[in-house]
Amino acid sequence: MLTTESSSKYQDLEKMSVQDILFSINKEDKTVPNAVEKAIPQIEALVSQIVPRMQRGGRLFYIGAGTSGRLGVVDASECPPTFGVPFDLVVGIIAGGDKAIRKAVENAEDDWNQAWLDLAPYQLNENDTLIGIAASGRTPYVIGGLNEAQKAGLLTGCVVCNDGSQVAKAAEFPVEVVVGPEFLTGSTRMKSGTAQKLVLNMISTAVMIRLGKVKGNKMIDMQLTNEKLVNRAQQMIIDELNVDAAEAEKLLNQYGSVRGAIESVQK
């Protein structure tokens, strides 16, 4: 049996007090970072392959179904505001299309051919990377997409929560984070979803740092889409250039970004 389908360590959940439920979930959640840590060598190998391809103009694509697909969409959608990259540099695709983000689409994950069809409009090339996300590691939508991507010469990776899965076998650089049985048997939106979220954060953040989208520890290319972010940007300029608030505001208005303001003074 797949680890993700193994019976919960806890019984008679409906008889538990609210406090017992919450403490038990938290106890299980605490094990996730340790499982992710064991997979860091695999994550490093994947990131090290992605970066040079993106430096040559490649893109990063995520595919998945259900929770896994939603997590890919979330990570991809957060890259433009965080790192100031084009919206089509990191792309998340979910089985069943965007409507599946909010409402499950019946049988969408069972189509072996649909992922590659969903990717076709992007005209993929050998500099692109496809990462399949599947807690179980057996999702046909993901396996089919990875198989076709390999044929087309793309770099392929995956994030799964079982050892030796079909998805891992379909990827050149698999990341296997085995978190064990879920608190609620088979509910991979829990520990497995948390593990996948952590790994995707690590992948995209590490890639963007290596691509030069961060200076020191600051998001100097972030999009200034609200007052909070404008204030954060001004504080970055104050800290980096040792100027007062008025000067920071002036520089930000003049150059439109933290990077622009900093580089204009440091040239």
C-alpha positions in Angstrom: 0.0 0.0 0.0 1.1 3.6 -0.7 2.3 5.4 2.4 -0.1 8.2 1.6 -3.0 5.7 1.7 -1.9 4.0 5.0 -4.3 4.1 7.9 -4.0 7.0 10.3 -2.2 6.4 13.6 -5.3 7.8 15.3 -8.6 6.1 15.7 -12.2 7.2 16.4 -11.5 10.8 15.4 -15.1 11.7 15.8 -14.9 10.9 19.6 -11.9 13.2 20.1 -12.2 16.6 21.8 -11.4 19.6 19.7 -8.2 20.1 21.7 -7.1 16.5 21.1 -7.9 16.8 17.4 -5.8 20.0 17.1 -2.9 18.7 19.2 -2.8 15.5 17.2 -2.8 17.3 13.8 0.0 19.6 15.1 2.0 16.6 16.3 1.9 15.1 12.8 2.6 18.4 11.1 5.8 18.7 13.2 7.2 15.7 11.3 7.0 17.3 7.9 10.1 19.6 8.0 12.2 16.6 8.9 10.9 14.7 5.9 11.7 17.7 3.7 15.2 18.0 5.1 15.9 14.4 4.0 15.0 15.4 0.5 17.3 18.5 0.3 19.9 16.7 -1.9 17.2 15.8 -4.4 15.9 19.4 -4.3 19.4 20.8 -4.8 20.0 18.6 -7.8 16.7 19.8 -9.4 17.3 23.5 -8.7 20.9 23.2 -10.0 19.5 21.9 -13.3 16.7 24.5 -13.6 18.8 27.6 -13.1 21.1 27.4 -16.2 18.1 26.6 -18.4 16.3 29.6 -17.1 19.4 31.7 -17.6 19.2 30.7 -21.3 15.5 31.9 -21.5 13.8 28.8 -20.2 10.6 28.7 -18.2 9.3 26.6 -15.2 6.0 24.8 -15.4 4.1 22.9 -12.7 1.4 20.4 -13.4 -0.8 18.6 -10.9 -4.3 17.6 -10.0 -6.4 18.6 -6.9 -4.4 19.9 -4.0 -1.1 19.3 -5.8 -2.3 21.3 -8.8 -3.5 24.1 -6.7 -0.2 24.4 -4.8 1.6 24.6 -8.1 -0.7 27.4 -9.3 -0.2 29.3 -6.0 3.6 29.1 -6.2 3.6 30.2 -9.8 1.2 33.0 -9.2 3.3 34.4 -6.4 6.5 34.7 -8.4 5.6 37.9 -10.4 4.7 40.0 -7.4 7.5 38.7 -5.3 10.3 38.7 -7.8 9.1 41.0 -10.6 9.2 38.3 -13.3 6.8 38.0 -16.2 3.6 36.1 -15.5 4.5 33.5 -18.0 8.0 32.7 -16.6 6.7 30.3 -13.9 3.4 28.7 -14.8 1.1 26.5 -12.8 -1.4 24.2 -14.6 -4.1 22.2 -12.9 -6.0 19.2 -14.3 -9.4 20.4 -15.2 -8.3 24.0 -16.0 -8.6 27.1 -13.8 -12.1 26.2 -12.7 -10.6 23.3 -10.8 -8.8 25.7 -8.6 -12.1 26.3 -6.7 -14.2 23.3 -7.6 -13.1 19.7 -8.2 -13.5 18.6 -11.8 -14.5 14.9 -12.0 -12.0 12.5 -13.5 -9.7 15.3 -14.7 -6.6 13.7 -13.2 -7.3 10.4 -15.0 -6.5 11.6 -18.5 -3.0 10.5 -19.6 -2.9 12.9 -22.5 -4.5 16.1 -21.2 -1.5 17.6 -19.5 0.5 17.8 -22.7 -2.4 19.2 -24.5 -2.8 21.9 -21.8 0.9 22.7 -22.2 0.8 22.9 -26.0 -0.1 26.6 -26.2 3.2 27.5 -24.5 5.3 26.0 -27.3 7.7 24.3 -24.9 11.4 23.9 -25.8 14.5 22.2 -24.4 15.3 25.1 -22.0 12.0 24.7 -20.2 11.4 22.6 -17.1 8.3 20.7 -16.1 7.7 19.6 -12.5 4.9 17.2 -11.8 3.3 17.5 -8.4 1.4 14.4 -7.1 1.3 13.3 -3.5 0.4 9.7 -4.4 2.9 9.7 -7.3 0.5 7.8 -9.5 -1.6 10.5 -11.1 -2.1 9.7 -14.8 -2.4 13.4 -15.8 1.1 14.1 -14.3 2.7 10.9 -15.5 1.5 11.5 -19.1 2.8 15.1 -19.1 6.2 14.1 -17.8 6.6 11.3 -20.3 5.8 13.6 -23.2 8.0 16.3 -21.8 11.0 13.9 -21.7 10.4 13.0 -25.3 10.4 16.7 -26.2 13.8 17.2 -24.4 12.5 19.2 -21.4 14.1 18.9 -18.0 11.7 17.0 -15.8 11.3 16.9 -12.1 8.6 16.0 -9.6 7.4 16.4 -6.0 5.8 13.3 -4.6 5.2 11.8 -1.1 5.8 8.1 -1.8 9.0 6.2 -2.5 9.5 4.6 -5.9 6.3 6.0 -7.5 5.4 6.1 -11.2 5.6 9.8 -11.2 9.2 9.7 -9.8 10.1 7.1 -12.5 8.8 9.5 -15.2 11.0 12.4 -13.9 14.8 12.8 -14.3 15.1 14.6 -11.0 12.5 13.4 -8.6 11.9 14.8 -5.1 10.4 12.3 -2.8 9.2 13.5 0.6 7.7 10.6 2.5 5.7 12.1 5.3 3.9 8.9 6.4 0.2 8.4 7.1 -2.1 11.4 7.3 -4.0 12.3 10.5 -7.2 11.8 8.4 -6.5 8.6 6.4 -5.7 9.5 2.8 -6.3 13.2 3.1 -3.1 14.3 1.3 -4.1 18.0 1.6 -2.7 17.7 5.1 0.9 16.6 5.7 1.6 15.8 2.0 0.2 19.2 0.9 2.3 20.9 3.6 5.4 19.1 2.4 4.8 20.0 -1.3 4.2 23.6 -0.4 7.5 23.7 1.5 9.4 22.1 -1.4 7.8 24.4 -4.0 8.8 27.5 -1.9 12.3 26.2 -1.7 12.5 25.5 -5.5 11.1 28.8 -6.7 12.9 31.0 -4.1 16.3 29.3 -4.6 15.9 29.6 -8.4 15.0 33.3 -8.2 17.9 34.1 -5.9 20.3 32.4 -8.3 18.8 34.4 -11.1 19.7 37.6 -9.4 16.2 38.6 -8.2 17.3 39.2 -4.6 19.9 41.6 -3.2 21.2 40.8 0.3 17.9 39.4 1.7 15.6 41.9 0.0 13.0 41.4 -2.8 14.4 44.3 -4.8 12.3 43.4 -7.9 8.9 43.0 -6.2 5.9 44.7 -7.7 4.6 47.7 -5.8 0.9 46.9 -6.0 -0.3 48.3 -2.7 0.6 50.7 0.1 2.2 48.1 2.3 4.6 47.1 -0.5 5.4 50.7 -1.3 6.2 51.3 2.4 8.4 48.1 2.4 10.2 49.3 -0.7 10.9 52.6 0.8 12.3 51.0 3.9 14.6 48.8 1.8 16.0 51.9 0.1 16.5 53.6 3.5 18.3 50.5 4.8 20.4 50.0 1.7 21.4 53.6 0.9 21.3 55.1 4.4 18.9 57.9 3.2 15.9 59.5 4.9 12.3 58.6 4.2 11.8 61.6 2.0 14.8 60.8 -0.2 13.7 57.1 -0.4 10.2 58.1 -1.5 11.7 60.4 -4.1 14.1 57.7 -5.5 11.3 55.1 -5.6 9.0 57.5 -7.5 11.8 58.4 -9.9 13.0 54.9 -10.7 9.9 52.8 -10.0 11.6 49.9 -8.2 13.9 49.2 -5.3 16.5 47.8 -7.8 16.3 51.0 -9.9 16.7 53.3 -7.0 19.6 51.4 -5.4 21.5 50.9 -8.7 21.0 54.6 -9.6 22.9 55.7 -6.5 25.5 52.9 -6.4 26.7 53.2 -10.0 
